[in-house]
Amino acid sequence: MAQEWYFVRRLPPQEDAESPERIEIQLLNDDGQAVATVRLRDDQRDAVLHGQPLPAAVVRAAKARLAGNGDYVGPDGASVPAF
């Protein structure tokens, strides 16, 4: 994988409502397909995805989403064009 790409989103209340994990982060390949996914609770500050620590900026970007909304971001947490 030449570039780090992520899809981050906050789960809507009706999706997996039983789980305390409301944040989802996907590591994407160069074709925009998820190769690994992690879900976090709102109080989590860091996580490991695909054997590597997630950049803090990516976690912050995911937490900043409104429920049901997502975005493609780079390792700095800034939005990148969709695939």
N, C-alpha and C positions, 0 to 999 in steps of 0.2 A: 504494500500500500504506500503510495508516494506521498499522499497528503492525508492529514487527519481530518475527518469529517464526522460530524455527529448530528443526530436528530434528537432534539430535546422536547419534552412536553410534560405538562401537568395533566394528570388523568382527570376526566370529568367525574363528578360524584357517583354516577350510576355505573361506571366501569370498575369492576372488581371492588365493589363497595365494602367488602369484608376485610380487605387488606389495608394496613396502616401506611403502606408505601404508595405515595401519591405522585411521585416524580419518576419519569422514565427517561433514560438516556440510552441511545443506540449508537454504537460504533458502526460507521458505514464504510463500505469498500468504494473503489473509484467509480462503480456503476450506480452508487446510491442505495445499495442493498445492505440491510443490517447483517453484520457478522457476529455481533454480540450485543446483549441488552442487559441493563441493570435497572432495578427499581429501588428508589430511596424513600425514606421517611423525610418529612419536612425538617426534622431536627438533626439529620445527618449532614456532616460537613464535607466528608470525603468518601470515596469509594474506589474500588478496583474493578476494572473492566478489561476483559481479555488479557488478564495477567499484568496489567499496567495501572498505576494510579491515574485516576481521572484528573485532568487539569481543574483546579479550583474555579477558574473562570467558566468552565463548561457547567459545573454544578450550579454556580450562581445564575447562569443564563437559564438553566432548566427551572430553577425555583422562581424566577421572575415571570414565568408564563402564567397566564390566567387559566383557570380550569377549562380543559378541553382544547387548549391552544398549544401548538408546537412550532418549532423553527429549526432550520438547518443552521448550524454554527461551526466555526473552526475552533482550534484549540485555545484561542484567546477569548472565546465566548461571543464573538461578534457574528452577526448574521452573514450567511453566504448564500449565493443564488441556489435555488432548488435545482435538482437534477432533471 
